[in-house]
Amino acid sequence: MPARITNERATTWPDAHQNARPGTPQKHRVVIVGGGFGGLYAAKSLRRADVDLTVIDRRNFHLFQPLLYQVATGGLSPADISSPLRAVLKRQKNTRVLLGEVVDIDPSGNKVILTDGTVPYDSLIIATGASHDYFGNAEWEERAPGLKTVEDAIEIRKRIFLAFEAAEREPDPVRKSAWLTFVVVGGGPTGVEMAGAIGEIAHHTLRHDFRSIDPSLARIILVEGVDRILTGYAPSLSHKAKRSLERLGVEVRLGQFVTSIDASGVTTAANDDEVFIPSRTVVWGAGVKASPLSDVLTERTGVETDRAGRILVAPDLSIPSYPNIFVIGDLASFSHQTGQPLPGVAPVAMSQGRYAARLIVKRLKGRELPPYRYFDKGTMATIGRAAAVAQYRSIKLSGWPAWLIWLFVHLMYLVEFDNRLLVLTQWAWNYITRNRGARLITGKTGTLVSATNQPADEAQSEAEATR
Ligand SMILES: Cc1cc2nc3c(=O)[nH]c(=O)nc-3n(C[C@H](O)[C@H](O)[C@H](O)COP(=O)(O)OP(=O)(O)OC[C@H]3O[C@@H](n4cnc5c(N)ncnc54)[C@H](O)[C@@H]3O)c2cc1C
């Protein structure tokens, strides 16, 4: 349940206008919640607008999520794909950045409510994104982390590289094999990228690094519930992506649903047949649901949501009955263009951010904009070192050409110039050497190996506790 508005905190964050010279008229106050793709591109589009703009995020950095899998697999460091929001927006004199978590909104009083204060607005853009969905099995999260934040990526990186370390020291062949079995759940872009990268690690990066195990014998299993991976792409590209994964040693199991995940492994089912996969390392890439602010918005404004909890926005991205509140990006469900919701991808969030910003400026001039429309620039996903699939309307590419386009596009969109240069250098080096220099295991490692006389369950839970 959302926090109650009546429980208002003592602090009201100073109005941005209070920094203005005395006597100057109050400007239109725009508040953006979330400095991800949607929020940041809305903010950038308002750089020349005659407004007081406040960007609020619970993190002090913008995260380039499409490259998170590189952090999770030791290819890049977190800082390579993050840019401090203050640095990105420092030249925008009409903009201030606040570090804070929004927990509620008061649409009749035009205020957003943080854990430690309130911020007034005239126009509000909400872009708080999405989180993982375990389809009612929240207990799986501990065993099978999803990839959404820097912390998730560091945790997954730790689990992957720790598994090889544990296998190196494990005398029992059955347990060794479970350490060397990696299960990725979900055949969408994130699952495919993760499985491909783990395949690279096992077959190339770590090939000569161990003495008692052969990392290339590791099993990487990608489990997908429907009959093909990358369902957002043409079937021919799904097929090519599957073949590319198989070349990297990934077993792709289609039509299999996960029914249980515990310390010892993953159980999948197809029809009535259940299969148990002993595995110590599971990555979740199967489900996405709207961020918790969706519940708050529903409660406060009566707006409807789709099954994933995304807000059903009006054709101008506002909330019905609240023309000054816009919801964009992964939190929004916009189906006015094709009858189907637009996909939860960065270009949609960016273009919605730009649109909401332009609409606010137009309205200040007493004008309107036509309803929002998304111009599809195509989609792409990468599979390992030099393979990808890309689709733009009827044009379909795979292999090297698709990978080069993928590389170019991702570098273009990395927010800060420093990051682009760093990432390009890092990538070039990794590409030539097949190295992954950021494969750090951070935090406590504890006891990796079970005592030979210890019951398997006990040994497993002990090893689990070390993660
Ligand atoms: C692993 C992964 C890989 C992806 N790969 C691709 C890809 O290859 N191509 C592609 O186009 N898209 C990709 N996406 C999807 C893309 O990243 C999202 O569609 C995009 O980030 C959505 O933008 P957004 O602004 O809606 O949300 P986000 O970018 O998620 O930003 C949300 C922001 O809101 C902040 N926030 C959340 N709640 C609060 C709160 N209560 N108070 C204050 N701040 C808050 C968060 O800290 C965050 O900064 C990927 C996503 C993931 C997770």
Ligand as a Chemical Component Dictionary entry (heavy atoms), coordinates in Angstrom:
data_LIG
# 
_chem_comp.id                   LIG 
_chem_comp.type                 NON-POLYMER 
_chem_comp.pdbx_formal_charge   0 
_chem_comp.three_letter_code    LIG 
# 
loop_
_chem_comp_atom.comp_id 
_chem_comp_atom.atom_id 
_chem_comp_atom.alt_atom_id 
_chem_comp_atom.type_symbol 
_chem_comp_atom.charge 
_chem_comp_atom.model_Cartn_x 
_chem_comp_atom.model_Cartn_y 
_chem_comp_atom.model_Cartn_z 
_chem_comp_atom.pdbx_ordinal 
LIG C1  C1  C 0 19.729 -5.802 -18.392 1  
LIG C2  C2  C 0 18.966 -4.907 -19.321 2  
LIG C3  C3  C 0 19.323 -4.849 -20.648 3  
LIG C4  C4  C 0 18.632 -4.023 -21.528 4  
LIG N1  N1  N 0 19.028 -3.966 -22.829 5  
LIG C5  C5  C 0 18.428 -3.103 -23.664 6  
LIG C6  C6  C 0 18.887 -2.957 -25.003 7  
LIG O1  O1  O 0 19.825 -3.630 -25.432 8  
LIG N2  N2  N 0 18.261 -2.049 -25.794 9  
LIG C7  C7  C 0 17.223 -1.290 -25.339 10 
LIG O2  O2  O 0 16.712 -0.452 -26.086 11 
LIG N3  N3  N 0 16.756 -1.413 -24.091 12 
LIG C8  C8  C 0 17.327 -2.291 -23.233 13 
LIG N4  N4  N 0 16.874 -2.415 -21.956 14 
LIG C9  C9  C 0 15.673 -1.672 -21.530 15 
LIG C10 C10 C 0 15.982 -0.213 -21.204 16 
LIG O3  O3  O 0 17.100 -0.124 -20.364 17 
LIG C11 C11 C 0 14.742 0.391  -20.552 18 
LIG O4  O4  O 0 13.679 0.305  -21.467 19 
LIG C12 C12 C 0 14.963 1.835  -20.165 20 
LIG O5  O5  O 0 15.990 1.937  -19.211 21 
LIG C13 C13 C 0 13.679 2.428  -19.600 22 
LIG O6  O6  O 0 13.911 3.747  -19.239 23 
LIG P1  P1  P 0 13.106 4.408  -18.038 24 
LIG O7  O7  O 0 13.527 5.836  -17.982 25 
LIG O8  O8  O 0 11.669 4.098  -18.162 26 
LIG O9  O9  O 0 13.596 3.648  -16.734 27 
LIG P2  P2  P 0 15.064 3.435  -16.172 28 
LIG O10 O10 O 0 16.091 3.688  -17.185 29 
LIG O11 O11 O 0 15.030 2.124  -15.493 30 
LIG O12 O12 O 0 15.214 4.588  -15.085 31 
LIG C14 C14 C 0 14.439 4.630  -13.927 32 
LIG C15 C15 C 0 15.117 5.590  -12.959 33 
LIG O13 O13 O 0 14.205 5.895  -11.922 34 
LIG C16 C16 C 0 14.883 5.868  -10.678 35 
LIG N5  N5  N 0 13.862 5.547  -9.680  36 
LIG C17 C17 C 0 13.090 4.435  -9.619  37 
LIG N6  N6  N 0 12.223 4.536  -8.597  38 
LIG C18 C18 C 0 12.447 5.729  -8.005  39 
LIG C19 C19 C 0 11.860 6.420  -6.908  40 
LIG N7  N7  N 0 10.850 5.876  -6.213  41 
LIG N8  N8  N 0 12.340 7.629  -6.567  42 
LIG C20 C20 C 0 13.361 8.196  -7.256  43 
LIG N9  N9  N 0 13.950 7.580  -8.317  44 
LIG C21 C21 C 0 13.499 6.382  -8.684  45 
LIG C22 C22 C 0 15.923 4.778  -10.861 46 
LIG O14 O14 O 0 16.990 4.947  -9.951  47 
LIG C23 C23 C 0 16.347 5.001  -12.315 48 
LIG O15 O15 O 0 17.414 5.913  -12.408 49 
LIG C24 C24 C 0 17.554 -3.239 -21.050 50 
LIG C25 C25 C 0 17.188 -3.298 -19.697 51 
LIG C26 C26 C 0 17.896 -4.122 -18.833 52 
LIG C27 C27 C 0 17.511 -4.173 -17.379 53 
# 
loop_
_chem_comp_bond.comp_id 
_chem_comp_bond.atom_id_1 
_chem_comp_bond.atom_id_2 
_chem_comp_bond.value_order 
_chem_comp_bond.pdbx_ordinal 
LIG C1  C2  SING 1  
LIG C2  C3  SING 2  
LIG C2  C26 DOUB 3  
LIG C3  C4  DOUB 4  
LIG C4  N1  SING 5  
LIG C4  C24 SING 6  
LIG N1  C5  DOUB 7  
LIG C5  C6  SING 8  
LIG C5  C8  SING 9  
LIG C6  O1  DOUB 10 
LIG C6  N2  SING 11 
LIG N2  C7  SING 12 
LIG C7  O2  DOUB 13 
LIG C7  N3  SING 14 
LIG N3  C8  DOUB 15 
LIG C8  N4  SING 16 
LIG N4  C9  SING 17 
LIG N4  C24 SING 18 
LIG C9  C10 SING 19 
LIG C10 O3  SING 20 
LIG C10 C11 SING 21 
LIG C11 O4  SING 22 
LIG C11 C12 SING 23 
LIG C12 O5  SING 24 
LIG C12 C13 SING 25 
LIG C13 O6  SING 26 
LIG O6  P1  SING 27 
LIG P1  O7  DOUB 28 
LIG P1  O8  SING 29 
LIG P1  O9  SING 30 
LIG O9  P2  SING 31 
LIG P2  O10 DOUB 32 
LIG P2  O11 SING 33 
LIG P2  O12 SING 34 
LIG O12 C14 SING 35 
LIG C14 C15 SING 36 
LIG C15 O13 SING 37 
LIG C15 C23 SING 38 
LIG O13 C16 SING 39 
LIG C16 N5  SING 40 
LIG C16 C22 SING 41 
LIG N5  C17 SING 42 
LIG N5  C21 SING 43 
LIG C17 N6  DOUB 44 
LIG N6  C18 SING 45 
LIG C18 C19 SING 46 
LIG C18 C21 DOUB 47 
LIG C19 N7  SING 48 
LIG C19 N8  DOUB 49 
LIG N8  C20 SING 50 
LIG C20 N9  DOUB 51 
LIG N9  C21 SING 52 
LIG C22 O14 SING 53 
LIG C22 C23 SING 54 
LIG C23 O15 SING 55 
LIG C24 C25 DOUB 56 
LIG C25 C26 SING 57 
LIG C26 C27 SING 58 
# 
